[in-house]
Amino acid sequence: MPKTTRSGEPKMSELPSTLQRSSAEAQRTFTKAHDAAAEEYGSEERAHRVAYSALKYSFEKVGDRWERKKRRGPSDKHAERGGLHNPIPTAEGVDANASKKHLLDVARRLDVRGRSTMDKSELVDAIMKHNRQARAR
């Protein structure tokens, strides 16, 4: 099902809740990639994977919304490798390739407890956990 109207605007009712709370640019990135992939591949599941991949290239998930990354590029080892049968787990929208300083800043904004003693992988895990909890609320 197309995620955009005839005029090219995102259909809010068709967007995941985290994207409904995100910028218009993030919404456009997701919907245009989704619609192009749906037309190309004819599969809703594959269109969603392509759309999230395109979104994660320029945006990172912070809490219950998507925010623009400072640098565009793959967000984690899973995205770097690509492919359908990739055994490497995804970081669920967290920019795991960002610097520790950036991850600490995100953790501070999300008020993650114990962040000052965490290493980079622990910060990624803590932010992922917070994002899941925020989405569940």
ABEGO torsion letter per residue (X at the ends): XBABBAAGBBBAAABBAAAAABBAAAAAAAAAAAAAAAAAAGBAAAAAAAAAAAAAAABBBBEABBBBBABBEBABAAAAAEEABBABBBAGGBBAABBAAAAAAAAAAAGBBGAAABBAAAAAAAAAAAAAAAAAX
